[in-house]
Each structure stands twice: as structure tokens, then as C-alpha cells.
Amino acid sequence: MRRILVIDDDPGFTKLADSVLRTQNYEVTVSRDAPQGLEMAIKEPPDLIILDVMMPIINGYNICRLLKSQAHLKDIPVILLTSRTSEEDRRIGEEAGANVYLSKPLNTEELFEKVRDLLN
């Protein structure tokens, strides 16, 4: 079973992501705290990471950079989620190493499609 780590400080979103991804037969681990999520990824690398941009302490762009700087994590696909939709924000996400940049509110079908594409 493929493992997905969701790092997002919004409990409503993490609950939704957990339930909808499990319906697609993924094992889901959730962290609502960016530093904890980073530590979880380092200790037990998932197959894919879904990462919110706007979080306290460390934003998603910096978490993505830190993940991609680790030799054993650099190839793990990262989906960045955000309500920020400018081209500048998208460029920053790409430069941080994100594979996909999705805007909130999230379309679950689009999320499923991106997850499937990245894990295949």
C-alpha cells in the first residue's frame, strides 16, 4: 500500500484528505505541525507528500526545500496546496522543488488524478 504524508495545519482539511485518500486505498499519515511533519518524513519516508504552503513556524515552501535537500527524500513527489494563486507563488513552489501546485479550495478529483500520476 502506498503511503502519503499530509502536512497541513487545517484540521478540517487533514480530516477530509485522510478520509478521501483512504477510499482510494492509500495509507495516510497526518501532521498538523510543519516541523513534526518534516521529522516524520525524515524518519519514515512516505511515497508522496501533500504539503500546505501557509503554515506557522515554517512555511510549505521552506519545508519543501528542506525535504528536497535530503538525499533520501529528494525524489519523493510533493504536492503543494495553497490559497495563493499568483504566478509568482507558483514559481516559488516550483523553485522549492514541488512536483505539483494545487489551489484551495481543493477539487478532490484533481487531487486523486495528481496523486495517481505522481505515484505511477
A tleap script that builds the chain and sets N, CA, C and O, in Angstrom:
source leaprc.protein.ff14SB
mol = sequence {
  NMET ARG ARG ILE LEU VAL ILE ASP ASP ASP
  PRO GLY PHE THR LYS LEU ALA ASP SER VAL
  LEU ARG THR GLN ASN TYR GLU VAL THR VAL
  SER ARG ASP ALA PRO GLN GLY LEU GLU MET
  ALA ILE LYS GLU PRO PRO ASP LEU ILE ILE
  LEU ASP VAL MET MET PRO ILE ILE ASN GLY
  TYR ASN ILE CYS ARG LEU LEU LYS SER GLN
  ALA HIE LEU LYS ASP ILE PRO VAL ILE LEU
  LEU THR SER ARG THR SER GLU GLU ASP ARG
  ARG ILE GLY GLU GLU ALA GLY ALA ASN VAL
  TYR LEU SER LYS PRO LEU ASN THR GLU GLU
  LEU PHE GLU LYS VAL ARG ASP LEU LEU CASN
}
set mol.1.N position { 0.841 -1.179 0.000 }
set mol.1.CA position { 0.000 0.000 0.000 }
set mol.1.C position { 0.889 1.246 0.000 }
set mol.1.O position { 1.841 1.336 0.774 }
set mol.2.N position { 0.572 2.194 -0.866 }
set mol.2.CA position { 1.376 3.422 -0.974 }
set mol.2.C position { 1.057 4.353 0.184 }
set mol.2.O position { -0.102 4.503 0.572 }
set mol.3.N position { 2.102 4.984 0.738 }
set mol.3.CA position { 1.955 5.847 1.908 }
set mol.3.C position { 2.027 7.318 1.528 }
set mol.3.O position { 2.925 7.741 0.800 }
set mol.4.N position { 1.079 8.083 2.027 }
set mol.4.CA position { 1.021 9.524 1.783 }
set mol.4.C position { 1.088 10.253 3.120 }
set mol.4.O position { 0.371 9.916 4.061 }
set mol.5.N position { 1.954 11.249 3.190 }
set mol.5.CA position { 2.057 12.114 4.360 }
set mol.5.C position { 1.394 13.438 4.018 }
set mol.5.O position { 1.768 14.088 3.042 }
set mol.6.N position { 0.407 13.843 4.820 }
set mol.6.CA position { -0.276 15.120 4.640 }
set mol.6.C position { 0.197 16.045 5.753 }
set mol.6.O position { 0.040 15.740 6.935 }
set mol.7.N position { 0.783 17.190 5.362 }
set mol.7.CA position { 1.248 18.182 6.337 }
set mol.7.C position { 0.443 19.456 6.109 }
set mol.7.O position { 0.648 20.170 5.127 }
set mol.8.N position { -0.475 19.729 7.031 }
set mol.8.CA position { -1.370 20.887 6.895 }
set mol.8.C position { -1.904 21.227 8.277 }
set mol.8.O position { -2.307 20.332 9.020 }
set mol.9.N position { -1.911 22.502 8.632 }
set mol.9.CA position { -2.363 22.908 9.963 }
set mol.9.C position { -3.879 23.051 10.079 }
set mol.9.O position { -4.384 23.357 11.159 }
set mol.10.N position { -4.608 22.836 8.995 }
set mol.10.CA position { -6.065 22.957 8.997 }
set mol.10.C position { -6.681 21.586 9.315 }
set mol.10.O position { -6.638 20.682 8.480 }
set mol.11.N position { -7.258 21.426 10.525 }
set mol.11.CA position { -7.810 20.123 10.890 }
set mol.11.C position { -8.946 19.669 9.973 }
set mol.11.O position { -9.104 18.472 9.737 }
set mol.12.N position { -9.724 20.594 9.461 }
set mol.12.CA position { -10.798 20.232 8.538 }
set mol.12.C position { -10.247 19.629 7.264 }
set mol.12.O position { -10.767 18.629 6.770 }
set mol.13.N position { -9.192 20.234 6.726 }
set mol.13.CA position { -8.596 19.704 5.502 }
set mol.13.C position { -7.923 18.362 5.758 }
set mol.13.O position { -8.083 17.435 4.965 }
set mol.14.N position { -7.170 18.241 6.854 }
set mol.14.CA position { -6.468 16.979 7.093 }
set mol.14.C position { -7.457 15.832 7.289 }
set mol.14.O position { -7.202 14.711 6.850 }
set mol.15.N position { -8.573 16.103 7.940 }
set mol.15.CA position { -9.596 15.060 8.115 }
set mol.15.C position { -10.184 14.655 6.765 }
set mol.15.O position { -10.361 13.468 6.491 }
set mol.16.N position { -10.486 15.648 5.923 }
set mol.16.CA position { -11.015 15.380 4.586 }
set mol.16.C position { -10.006 14.600 3.753 }
set mol.16.O position { -10.348 13.581 3.153 }
set mol.17.N position { -8.766 15.073 3.713 }
set mol.17.CA position { -7.727 14.407 2.919 }
set mol.17.C position { -7.532 12.966 3.385 }
set mol.17.O position { -7.421 12.054 2.566 }
set mol.18.N position { -7.491 12.767 4.686 }
set mol.18.CA position { -7.314 11.435 5.236 }
set mol.18.C position { -8.441 10.515 4.780 }
set mol.18.O position { -8.184 9.410 4.303 }
set mol.19.N position { -9.679 10.958 4.921 }
set mol.19.CA position { -10.805 10.087 4.571 }
set mol.19.C position { -10.900 9.832 3.066 }
set mol.19.O position { -11.150 8.700 2.654 }
set mol.20.N position { -10.705 10.861 2.240 }
set mol.20.CA position { -10.854 10.635 0.796 }
set mol.20.C position { -9.687 9.837 0.213 }
set mol.20.O position { -9.889 9.039 -0.703 }
set mol.21.N position { -8.479 10.037 0.725 }
set mol.21.CA position { -7.343 9.267 0.209 }
set mol.21.C position { -7.426 7.799 0.637 }
set mol.21.O position { -7.019 6.908 -0.109 }
set mol.22.N position { -7.946 7.555 1.821 }
set mol.22.CA position { -8.120 6.162 2.269 }
set mol.22.C position { -9.132 5.423 1.389 }
set mol.22.O position { -9.009 4.214 1.192 }
set mol.23.N position { -10.135 6.141 0.857 }
set mol.23.CA position { -11.100 5.480 -0.037 }
set mol.23.C position { -10.421 5.009 -1.318 }
set mol.23.O position { -10.937 4.133 -2.011 }
set mol.24.N position { -9.268 5.587 -1.631 }
set mol.24.CA position { -8.508 5.188 -2.819 }
set mol.24.C position { -7.402 4.184 -2.466 }
set mol.24.O position { -6.497 3.929 -3.261 }
set mol.25.N position { -7.499 3.625 -1.260 }
set mol.25.CA position { -6.572 2.586 -0.780 }
set mol.25.C position { -5.145 3.062 -0.550 }
set mol.25.O position { -4.193 2.318 -0.786 }
set mol.26.N position { -4.994 4.306 -0.089 }
set mol.26.CA position { -3.685 4.801 0.322 }
set mol.26.C position { -3.610 4.771 1.843 }
set mol.26.O position { -4.610 4.977 2.529 }
set mol.27.N position { -2.425 4.513 2.354 }
set mol.27.CA position { -2.177 4.647 3.787 }
set mol.27.C position { -1.847 6.119 4.017 }
set mol.27.O position { -0.972 6.664 3.343 }
set mol.28.N position { -2.521 6.764 4.944 }
set mol.28.CA position { -2.359 8.204 5.149 }
set mol.28.C position { -1.861 8.489 6.564 }
set mol.28.O position { -2.392 7.966 7.544 }
set mol.29.N position { -0.838 9.321 6.647 }
set mol.29.CA position { -0.335 9.831 7.909 }
set mol.29.C position { -0.495 11.341 7.863 }
set mol.29.O position { -0.235 11.969 6.837 }
set mol.30.N position { -0.923 11.922 8.980 }
set mol.30.CA position { -1.209 13.359 9.017 }
set mol.30.C position { -0.357 14.035 10.070 }
set mol.30.O position { -0.162 13.508 11.165 }
set mol.31.N position { 0.155 15.221 9.722 }
set mol.31.CA position { 0.801 16.094 10.692 }
set mol.31.C position { 0.214 17.489 10.524 }
set mol.31.O position { 0.166 18.015 9.412 }
set mol.32.N position { -0.230 18.084 11.617 }
set mol.32.CA position { -0.763 19.451 11.573 }
set mol.32.C position { 0.301 20.469 11.967 }
set mol.32.O position { 0.002 21.649 12.151 }
set mol.33.N position { 1.533 20.011 12.092 }
set mol.33.CA position { 2.643 20.845 12.529 }
set mol.33.C position { 3.802 20.645 11.544 }
set mol.33.O position { 4.246 19.516 11.334 }
set mol.34.N position { 4.287 21.724 10.948 }
set mol.34.CA position { 5.317 21.619 9.911 }
set mol.34.C position { 6.610 20.962 10.393 }
set mol.34.O position { 7.098 20.045 9.732 }
set mol.35.N position { 7.187 21.396 11.524 }
set mol.35.CA position { 8.425 20.734 11.964 }
set mol.35.C position { 8.223 19.242 12.253 }
set mol.35.O position { 9.082 18.419 11.936 }
set mol.36.N position { 7.081 18.904 12.856 }
set mol.36.CA position { 6.792 17.491 13.123 }
set mol.36.C position { 6.646 16.716 11.810 }
set mol.36.O position { 7.138 15.594 11.695 }
set mol.37.N position { 5.974 17.309 10.826 }
set mol.37.CA position { 5.811 16.664 9.533 }
set mol.37.C position { 7.146 16.404 8.854 }
set mol.37.O position { 7.364 15.342 8.271 }
set mol.38.N position { 8.030 17.379 8.936 }
set mol.38.CA position { 9.376 17.217 8.368 }
set mol.38.C position { 10.103 16.069 9.063 }
set mol.38.O position { 10.733 15.238 8.408 }
set mol.39.N position { 10.016 16.026 10.380 }
set mol.39.CA position { 10.655 14.962 11.148 }
set mol.39.C position { 10.067 13.594 10.778 }
set mol.39.O position { 10.800 12.613 10.651 }
set mol.40.N position { 8.738 13.533 10.606 }
set mol.40.CA position { 8.093 12.282 10.213 }
set mol.40.C position { 8.601 11.818 8.848 }
set mol.40.O position { 8.872 10.632 8.659 }
set mol.41.N position { 8.730 12.740 7.902 }
set mol.41.CA position { 9.208 12.393 6.559 }
set mol.41.C position { 10.647 11.891 6.590 }
set mol.41.O position { 10.999 10.955 5.873 }
set mol.42.N position { 11.467 12.509 7.415 }
set mol.42.CA position { 12.874 12.107 7.517 }
set mol.42.C position { 12.995 10.723 8.134 }
set mol.42.O position { 13.764 9.892 7.650 }
set mol.43.N position { 12.239 10.467 9.200 }
set mol.43.CA position { 12.341 9.185 9.913 }
set mol.43.C position { 11.722 8.023 9.151 }
set mol.43.O position { 12.258 6.915 9.158 }
set mol.44.N position { 10.596 8.273 8.495 }
set mol.44.CA position { 9.908 7.211 7.768 }
set mol.44.C position { 9.387 7.778 6.450 }
set mol.44.O position { 8.219 8.153 6.350 }
set mol.45.N position { 10.261 7.841 5.431 }
set mol.45.CA position { 9.895 8.485 4.165 }
set mol.45.C position { 8.629 7.884 3.531 }
set mol.45.O position { 8.530 6.671 3.346 }
set mol.46.N position { 7.672 8.752 3.205 }
set mol.46.CA position { 6.454 8.293 2.533 }
set mol.46.C position { 6.694 8.168 1.032 }
set mol.46.O position { 7.778 8.480 0.539 }
set mol.47.N position { 5.681 7.712 0.319 }
set mol.47.CA position { 5.765 7.634 -1.137 }
set mol.47.C position { 5.405 8.969 -1.791 }
set mol.47.O position { 5.785 9.228 -2.933 }
set mol.48.N position { 4.662 9.822 -1.057 }
set mol.48.CA position { 4.225 11.116 -1.585 }
set mol.48.C position { 3.892 12.020 -0.403 }
set mol.48.O position { 3.449 11.551 0.645 }
set mol.49.N position { 4.111 13.328 -0.583 }
set mol.49.CA position { 3.801 14.305 0.468 }
set mol.49.C position { 2.858 15.351 -0.092 }
set mol.49.O position { 3.092 15.909 -1.164 }
set mol.50.N position { 1.788 15.610 0.649 }
set mol.50.CA position { 0.869 16.712 0.347 }
set mol.50.C position { 1.128 17.766 1.418 }
set mol.50.O position { 1.006 17.494 2.612 }
set mol.51.N position { 1.485 18.968 0.980 }
set mol.51.CA position { 2.031 19.977 1.875 }
set mol.51.C position { 1.355 21.317 1.679 }
set mol.51.O position { 1.313 21.841 0.565 }
set mol.52.N position { 0.821 21.879 2.765 }
set mol.52.CA position { 0.219 23.206 2.731 }
set mol.52.C position { 1.322 24.259 2.722 }
set mol.52.O position { 2.362 24.076 3.355 }
set mol.53.N position { 1.102 25.348 2.016 }
set mol.53.CA position { 2.093 26.431 1.949 }
set mol.53.C position { 2.031 27.314 3.187 }
set mol.53.O position { 3.059 27.592 3.804 }
set mol.54.N position { 0.844 27.750 3.551 }
set mol.54.CA position { 0.682 28.734 4.622 }
set mol.54.C position { 0.525 28.042 5.976 }
set mol.54.O position { -0.577 27.671 6.379 }
set mol.55.N position { 1.665 27.879 6.673 }
set mol.55.CA position { 1.655 27.261 7.998 }
set mol.55.C position { 2.531 28.070 8.941 }
set mol.55.O position { 3.474 28.734 8.511 }
set mol.56.N position { 2.212 28.011 10.238 }
set mol.56.CA position { 3.064 28.710 11.207 }
set mol.56.C position { 4.416 28.011 11.358 }
set mol.56.O position { 4.562 26.845 10.988 }
set mol.57.N position { 5.360 28.697 11.880 }
set mol.57.CA position { 6.729 28.250 12.174 }
set mol.57.C position { 7.557 28.121 10.903 }
set mol.57.O position { 8.508 28.880 10.715 }
set mol.58.N position { 7.221 27.183 10.030 }
set mol.58.CA position { 7.940 27.011 8.758 }
set mol.58.C position { 6.897 26.899 7.658 }
set mol.58.O position { 5.992 26.068 7.738 }
set mol.59.N position { 7.021 27.734 6.630 }
set mol.59.CA position { 6.023 27.638 5.548 }
set mol.59.C position { 6.342 26.442 4.641 }
set mol.59.O position { 7.433 25.874 4.676 }
set mol.60.N position { 5.350 26.091 3.837 }
set mol.60.CA position { 5.474 24.925 2.975 }
set mol.60.C position { 6.600 25.012 1.959 }
set mol.60.O position { 7.212 24.000 1.617 }
set mol.61.N position { 6.878 26.218 1.474 }
set mol.61.CA position { 7.988 26.370 0.521 }
set mol.61.C position { 9.303 25.923 1.177 }
set mol.61.O position { 10.091 25.190 0.578 }
set mol.62.N position { 9.522 26.377 2.416 }
set mol.62.CA position { 10.771 26.030 3.100 }
set mol.62.C position { 10.827 24.561 3.494 }
set mol.62.O position { 11.892 23.946 3.443 }
set mol.63.N position { 9.686 23.991 3.889 }
set mol.63.CA position { 9.651 22.552 4.166 }
set mol.63.C position { 10.009 21.781 2.899 }
set mol.63.O position { 10.784 20.827 2.948 }
set mol.64.N position { 9.449 22.191 1.777 }
set mol.64.CA position { 9.739 21.526 0.509 }
set mol.64.C position { 11.232 21.605 0.191 }
set mol.64.O position { 11.839 20.608 -0.202 }
set mol.65.N position { 11.819 22.785 0.360 }
set mol.65.CA position { 13.263 22.938 0.123 }
set mol.65.C position { 14.072 22.002 1.018 }
set mol.65.O position { 15.016 21.356 0.565 }
set mol.66.N position { 13.689 21.938 2.300 }
set mol.66.CA position { 14.401 21.068 3.243 }
set mol.66.C position { 14.263 19.595 2.847 }
set mol.66.O position { 15.231 18.838 2.911 }
set mol.67.N position { 13.069 19.199 2.443 }
set mol.67.CA position { 12.858 17.819 2.001 }
set mol.67.C position { 13.729 17.496 0.789 }
set mol.67.O position { 14.390 16.458 0.747 }
set mol.68.N position { 13.722 18.384 -0.185 }
set mol.68.CA position { 14.458 18.142 -1.432 }
set mol.68.C position { 15.966 18.217 -1.243 }
set mol.68.O position { 16.718 17.759 -2.103 }
set mol.69.N position { 16.424 18.792 -0.120 }
set mol.69.CA position { 17.867 18.872 0.143 }
set mol.69.C position { 18.405 17.590 0.790 }
set mol.69.O position { 19.618 17.415 0.903 }
set mol.70.N position { 17.514 16.704 1.209 }
set mol.70.CA position { 17.903 15.439 1.833 }
set mol.70.C position { 18.036 14.366 0.753 }
set mol.70.O position { 17.097 14.134 -0.008 }
set mol.71.N position { 19.183 13.718 0.685 }
set mol.71.CA position { 19.432 12.730 -0.369 }
set mol.71.C position { 18.364 11.637 -0.404 }
set mol.71.O position { 17.940 11.231 -1.486 }
set mol.72.N position { 17.926 11.160 0.747 }
set mol.72.CA position { 16.963 10.056 0.776 }
set mol.72.C position { 15.510 10.516 0.587 }
set mol.72.O position { 14.602 9.687 0.528 }
set mol.73.N position { 15.292 11.828 0.492 }
set mol.73.CA position { 13.934 12.362 0.321 }
set mol.73.C position { 13.745 13.118 -0.987 }
set mol.73.O position { 12.611 13.409 -1.367 }
set mol.74.N position { 14.813 13.435 -1.671 }
set mol.74.CA position { 14.725 14.350 -2.822 }
set mol.74.C position { 13.838 13.850 -3.955 }
set mol.74.O position { 13.315 14.656 -4.724 }
set mol.75.N position { 13.660 12.544 -4.072 }
set mol.75.CA position { 12.847 12.003 -5.163 }
set mol.75.C position { 11.387 11.757 -4.784 }
set mol.75.O position { 10.598 11.306 -5.614 }
set mol.76.N position { 11.027 12.051 -3.539 }
set mol.76.CA position { 9.637 11.880 -3.119 }
set mol.76.C position { 8.814 13.020 -3.730 }
set mol.76.O position { 9.153 14.189 -3.546 }
set mol.77.N position { 7.739 12.692 -4.454 }
set mol.77.CA position { 6.911 13.744 -5.044 }
set mol.77.C position { 6.210 14.568 -3.958 }
set mol.77.O position { 5.762 14.046 -2.938 }
set mol.78.N position { 6.137 15.877 -4.222 }
set mol.78.CA position { 5.484 16.805 -3.291 }
set mol.78.C position { 4.389 17.568 -4.033 }
set mol.78.O position { 4.622 18.150 -5.093 }
set mol.79.N position { 3.189 17.551 -3.447 }
set mol.79.CA position { 2.084 18.373 -3.942 }
set mol.79.C position { 1.931 19.526 -2.965 }
set mol.79.O position { 1.648 19.309 -1.787 }
set mol.80.N position { 2.118 20.755 -3.445 }
set mol.80.CA position { 1.913 21.942 -2.614 }
set mol.80.C position { 0.474 22.403 -2.760 }
set mol.80.O position { -0.052 22.478 -3.871 }
set mol.81.N position { -0.162 22.712 -1.636 }
set mol.81.CA position { -1.531 23.232 -1.623 }
set mol.81.C position { -1.532 24.633 -1.055 }
set mol.81.O position { -0.850 24.913 -0.069 }
set mol.82.N position { -2.299 25.517 -1.678 }
set mol.82.CA position { -2.366 26.871 -1.146 }
set mol.82.C position { -3.560 27.635 -1.686 }
set mol.82.O position { -4.110 27.308 -2.738 }
set mol.83.N position { -3.941 28.648 -0.952 }
set mol.83.CA position { -4.962 29.567 -1.451 }
set mol.83.C position { -4.300 30.694 -2.247 }
set mol.83.O position { -4.986 31.517 -2.853 }
set mol.84.N position { -2.970 30.727 -2.244 }
set mol.84.CA position { -2.223 31.733 -3.002 }
set mol.84.C position { -2.111 31.244 -4.448 }
set mol.84.O position { -1.594 30.157 -4.703 }
set mol.85.N position { -2.594 32.044 -5.380 }
set mol.85.CA position { -2.698 31.570 -6.763 }
set mol.85.C position { -1.929 32.395 -7.784 }
set mol.85.O position { -2.093 32.189 -8.986 }
set mol.86.N position { -1.103 33.315 -7.336 }
set mol.86.CA position { -0.386 34.137 -8.303 }
set mol.86.C position { 0.700 33.327 -9.013 }
set mol.86.O position { 1.153 32.296 -8.516 }
set mol.87.N position { 1.098 33.809 -10.166 }
set mol.87.CA position { 2.183 33.146 -10.913 }
set mol.87.C position { 3.477 33.176 -10.109 }
set mol.87.O position { 4.270 32.237 -10.174 }
set mol.88.N position { 3.696 34.246 -9.353 }
set mol.88.CA position { 4.889 34.349 -8.514 }
set mol.88.C position { 4.902 33.235 -7.458 }
set mol.88.O position { 5.933 32.605 -7.225 }
set mol.89.N position { 3.745 33.002 -6.823 }
set mol.89.CA position { 3.649 31.932 -5.829 }
set mol.89.C position { 3.915 30.570 -6.472 }
set mol.89.O position { 4.621 29.735 -5.906 }
set mol.90.N position { 3.351 30.357 -7.644 }
set mol.90.CA position { 3.558 29.096 -8.370 }
set mol.90.C position { 5.048 28.921 -8.711 }
set mol.90.O position { 5.587 27.822 -8.582 }
set mol.91.N position { 5.700 29.984 -9.140 }
set mol.91.CA position { 7.125 29.935 -9.481 }
set mol.91.C position { 7.951 29.586 -8.237 }
set mol.91.O position { 8.874 28.774 -8.310 }
set mol.92.N position { 7.620 30.195 -7.106 }
set mol.92.CA position { 8.341 29.903 -5.862 }
set mol.92.C position { 8.179 28.429 -5.499 }
set mol.92.O position { 9.133 27.777 -5.076 }
set mol.93.N position { 6.963 27.913 -5.669 }
set mol.93.CA position { 6.715 26.494 -5.394 }
set mol.93.C position { 7.540 25.583 -6.282 }
set mol.93.O position { 8.107 24.596 -5.813 }
set mol.94.N position { 7.607 25.911 -7.553 }
set mol.94.CA position { 8.408 25.111 -8.486 }
set mol.94.C position { 9.883 25.171 -8.125 }
set mol.94.O position { 10.579 24.156 -8.153 }
set mol.95.N position { 10.361 26.373 -7.784 }
set mol.95.CA position { 11.767 26.533 -7.404 }
set mol.95.C position { 12.089 25.789 -6.118 }
set mol.95.O position { 13.220 25.344 -5.924 }
set mol.96.N position { 11.104 25.649 -5.240 }
set mol.96.CA position { 11.303 24.912 -3.985 }
set mol.96.C position { 11.389 23.412 -4.235 }
set mol.96.O position { 11.854 22.663 -3.376 }
set mol.97.N position { 10.941 22.972 -5.407 }
set mol.97.CA position { 11.038 21.564 -5.760 }
set mol.97.C position { 9.715 20.820 -5.810 }
set mol.97.O position { 9.700 19.600 -5.973 }
set mol.98.N position { 8.602 21.535 -5.673 }
set mol.98.CA position { 7.292 20.877 -5.721 }
set mol.98.C position { 7.046 20.288 -7.105 }
set mol.98.O position { 7.425 20.873 -8.120 }
set mol.99.N position { 6.408 19.129 -7.129 }
set mol.99.CA position { 6.057 18.493 -8.396 }
set mol.99.C position { 4.745 19.035 -8.941 }
set mol.99.O position { 4.558 19.139 -10.154 }
set mol.100.N position { 3.834 19.380 -8.026 }
set mol.100.CA position { 2.515 19.879 -8.403 }
set mol.100.C position { 2.132 20.991 -7.445 }
set mol.100.O position { 2.448 20.932 -6.257 }
set mol.101.N position { 1.452 22.004 -7.961 }
set mol.101.CA position { 0.995 23.153 -7.173 }
set mol.101.C position { -0.509 23.245 -7.367 }
set mol.101.O position { -0.968 23.591 -8.456 }
set mol.102.N position { -1.292 22.940 -6.324 }
set mol.102.CA position { -2.746 22.973 -6.420 }
set mol.102.C position { -3.320 24.088 -5.551 }
set mol.102.O position { -2.811 24.375 -4.468 }
set mol.103.N position { -4.378 24.704 -6.042 }
set mol.103.CA position { -5.028 25.793 -5.323 }
set mol.103.C position { -6.190 25.281 -4.493 }
set mol.103.O position { -6.897 24.352 -4.883 }
set mol.104.N position { -6.373 25.910 -3.336 }
set mol.104.CA position { -7.540 25.663 -2.491 }
set mol.104.C position { -8.616 26.671 -2.874 }
set mol.104.O position { -8.257 27.767 -3.305 }
set mol.105.N position { -9.899 26.384 -2.750 }
set mol.105.CA position { -10.423 25.118 -2.270 }
set mol.105.C position { -10.108 23.998 -3.253 }
set mol.105.O position { -10.085 24.195 -4.468 }
set mol.106.N position { -9.874 22.850 -2.705 }
set mol.106.CA position { -9.370 21.717 -3.473 }
set mol.106.C position { -10.483 20.926 -4.137 }
set mol.106.O position { -11.524 20.656 -3.539 }
set mol.107.N position { -10.239 20.566 -5.368 }
set mol.107.CA position { -11.112 19.660 -6.111 }
set mol.107.C position { -10.560 18.254 -5.856 }
set mol.107.O position { -9.442 17.950 -6.272 }
set mol.108.N position { -11.326 17.396 -5.179 }
set mol.108.CA position { -10.804 16.082 -4.805 }
set mol.108.C position { -10.470 15.213 -6.015 }
set mol.108.O position { -9.523 14.428 -5.966 }
set mol.109.N position { -11.237 15.344 -7.101 }
set mol.109.CA position { -10.921 14.573 -8.313 }
set mol.109.C position { -9.557 14.979 -8.870 }
set mol.109.O position { -8.779 14.128 -9.302 }
set mol.110.N position { -9.273 16.281 -8.858 }
set mol.110.CA position { -7.971 16.755 -9.331 }
set mol.110.C position { -6.859 16.228 -8.422 }
set mol.110.O position { -5.796 15.830 -8.898 }
set mol.111.N position { -7.110 16.229 -7.123 }
set mol.111.CA position { -6.121 15.688 -6.193 }
set mol.111.C position { -5.869 14.209 -6.474 }
set mol.111.O position { -4.714 13.790 -6.549 }
set mol.112.N position { -6.931 13.408 -6.631 }
set mol.112.CA position { -6.776 11.986 -6.938 }
set mol.112.C position { -5.952 11.799 -8.202 }
set mol.112.O position { -5.050 10.963 -8.245 }
set mol.113.N position { -6.262 12.577 -9.225 }
set mol.113.CA position { -5.556 12.468 -10.504 }
set mol.113.C position { -4.067 12.754 -10.333 }
set mol.113.O position { -3.228 12.013 -10.844 }
set mol.114.N position { -3.740 13.822 -9.619 }
set mol.114.CA position { -2.329 14.184 -9.415 }
set mol.114.C position { -1.610 13.132 -8.579 }
set mol.114.O position { -0.475 12.765 -8.882 }
set mol.115.N position { -2.270 12.644 -7.526 }
set mol.115.CA position { -1.665 11.601 -6.694 }
set mol.115.C position { -1.392 10.361 -7.538 }
set mol.115.O position { -0.294 9.808 -7.490 }
set mol.116.N position { -2.374 9.926 -8.302 }
set mol.116.CA position { -2.189 8.738 -9.166 }
set mol.116.C position { -1.043 8.951 -10.144 }
set mol.116.O position { -0.192 8.077 -10.308 }
set mol.117.N position { -1.019 10.125 -10.802 }
set mol.117.CA position { 0.034 10.411 -11.779 }
set mol.117.C position { 1.419 10.358 -11.140 }
set mol.117.O position { 2.349 9.792 -11.713 }
set mol.118.N position { 1.554 10.943 -9.961 }
set mol.118.CA position { 2.869 11.012 -9.305 }
set mol.118.C position { 3.316 9.670 -8.754 }
set mol.118.O position { 4.516 9.411 -8.660 }
set mol.119.N position { 2.380 8.816 -8.391 }
set mol.119.CA position { 2.754 7.518 -7.816 }
set mol.119.C position { 2.899 6.422 -8.861 }
set mol.119.O position { 3.345 5.320 -8.539 }
set mol.120.N position { 2.532 6.703 -10.101 }
set mol.120.CA position { 2.673 5.707 -11.172 }
set mol.120.C position { 3.963 5.893 -11.938 }
set mol.120.O position { 4.240 5.140 -12.872 }
savepdb mol mol.pdb
quit
